[in-house]
Amino acid sequence: MANITVSIANGASKSFPTGVRIIDALAELVSGKKRKATLAVKAGEHLLDLAAELHADTTLEPVGVESEAGLEILRHSTAHLMALAVKELYGDEVKVAIGPAIEDGFYYDFDRPTPFTPEDFDRIEAKMAEIASAALPITRSEMSKPEALAFFAKQGEQYKVELLEEMEADTVSLYTQGNFVDLCRGPHVPDASWIKVFKLLRVAGSYWRGDEHRQMLTRIYGTAFANKKDLQAYLNRLEEARKRDHRKLGKQLGLFTIQDQIGPGLILWQPRGALLRHLIEDYWKDEHYRNDYQLLYTPHIARQDLWNTSGHADFYSENMYAPMEIDEVLYQLKPMNCPFHIGVYKADPHSYRDFPIRWCELGTVYRYERTGALHGLLRVRGFTQDDAHIFCRPDQLQDEIYNIISLNQHILKTFGFDQYDIYLSTRPEKYVGSDANWELATQALKQALDRMQLDYSIDPGEGVFYGPKIDIKIKDQLNRSWQCSTIQVDFNLPERFAMSYTGDDGAEHQPIMIHRALMGSLERFIGVLIEHYAGAFPLWLAPEQARIMNITDDQAEWCNEVYTQLRSQGVRIEKDLRNEKLNYKIREAQMMKVPYMLIIGEREREDGTVTVRKRNGENLPAMSPDAFVQLVRRECDEQLRTV
């Protein structure tokens, strides 16, 4: 029998008989804690089970249980373990659908006449622990597609049958654990004893294949970790996230409401939320003016023909609302602002000297989202994009991208976000435009990122059909990622709308169009801000910067004078002159996350001062109203100057 050489990346190598199992090779090549923590290996671009056989010279990279890839494998295996436990407990009354690993955990979808509830978790977890303690092996096998179809049909697992029917492969891989067999690519942990630290978290309804016309399934979410310490830290983060939930805080702070009578996914901004939004919008407009942008306003509807020309009717129709007839002509609510900005461009002829043209708009758009996908401010049906479109010549493209990223960094940092992940998405399989233009745009994006010495990851094939893009995912206080900023280069719309400019050679040329959003949408961004700050906004952004309160009715007149004086000087202040105990008023102001409380008793009334208390409980010396105004201005200036 011929031998092969098996090597460990940056480590030892040894000759083994052809067909050696990876686990046996590792036993001789890797020692100690590293071998015990290895649950799979990476060979080239492929992840492999430890039971896999090797038939050629191979370099292996051990995958540890605490690594990102290792945790994903552990969680995927835990999803299978949960499905096995459910099948053993509930038998044929439950049909299994899909159960992938996801960020920070896993889920599995089940079809059961009586949906699962959190009250079922203790029983399921106990069964999972029982199976894990028995170290039940998890083995991979292959089966022809016809055999697999017959196998799952006999078991009555119609969801697996449907998945198989759509597969083009002649052979499929299966994983077996006890009496449970699942259709899966793998890899998985060698046996169930690896799965020791797990927790079932919540249930949710989920339509099969995401189609609201199909069967409603029960989705059980859970998580798994390599050790109890990491699990507890994660559960603590979940608890903190619950406290920061923008829907709960939005109601508590009087920022926004969603009413069934108005419609799901449609936001009603309450006075405090409207003021917060106003502050953000004004800051956004001022920063864009300073960066040589011009502001546009465009309608909310347009003739359906516009969306035919733009391609949205073909590529985006499932996200658009049905047309309405006006004067025997069909109109539709806009899902995007881009065609309107092109309309402004086409209103006048342009020369190469006009470029770059930078137009921005806080434009409200409307997109259909399934009811089950709606989530407070984070997923809505009507939202305002912080949109901008830049029209430029090819020789200006890299500088424009550089400028966009610089402005993006500045604005994000102003709002408290200085940690983010950057992704460069390249040409997908289906695309429009020439290869030369794609190469030009991709290199311009890449070179701008390199020029700024920013770390980024390549996301192969994930560009939009009309051009490559940069996506920036910001990190909040809990280290959660949020997709907000995007920069997209577009050759499609300029061509579809026959856009042109006169070049220095006297000929007509097509401009390059850059789509750009920094916050993504005001609704989503404000939702992220609420959770990032837990509702306790920095002073410059707080809709209510101070609240004035009296101790007795004798100070009401002085309170009103101070209130009027501070409001006239731009301080965002409210007053609480109710006949309530001072501690009660202070507690209410703290619940509303008000940065400063101005307390007026008899001494303050006589001295013409206010006593200042911070929301964290710190007391400042009494000061005049003018001194407090200066304090507010100084603190706001310092917060904005730090960026």
Buried (B, 14 or more C-beta within 10 A) or exposed (E): EEEBEBBBEEEEBBEBEEEBBBBBBBEEBBEEEEBEBBBBBBBEEEBBBBBBEBEEEBBBBBBBBBBEBBBBBBBBBBBBBBBBBBBBBBEEEBBBBBBEBEEBBBBBBBBBEEBBEEEBBEEBBEBBBEBBEEEBBBBBEEBEBEEBBEBBEEBEBBBBBEBBEEEEEEEBBBBBBBEBBBBBEBBBBBBBBBBBBBBBBEBEEBBBBEEEEEBEBBBBBBBBBBEEEBBEEBBEBBEEBEEBBBBBBBBEBBBBEBEEEEEEBBBEBBEBBBBBBEBBBEBBBEBBEEBEBEEBEBEEBBBBEBBEBBBBBEBBEEBBBEBEEEEEEEBBBBBBBBBBBBBBBEEEEBEBEBBBBBBBBBBBBBBBBEEBEBBBBBBBBBBBBBBBBBBBBBEBBBBBBBBBBEBBBBBBEBBBBEEBBBBBBBBEEEBBBEEEBBEBBBBBBBBBBEEBEBEBEEBEEBBBBBBBBBBBBBBBBBEBEBBBBBBBBBBBBBBBBEBBBBEEEEEEBBBBBBBBBBBBBBBBBBBBBBBBBBBBBBBBBBBBBBBBBBBEEEBBEBBBBBBEBBEEBEBBBBBBBEEEEBEEBBEBBBEBBBBBBBBBBEEBBEEEBBBBBEBEEEEBEBBBBEBBBEBBBEBBEEBEEEE
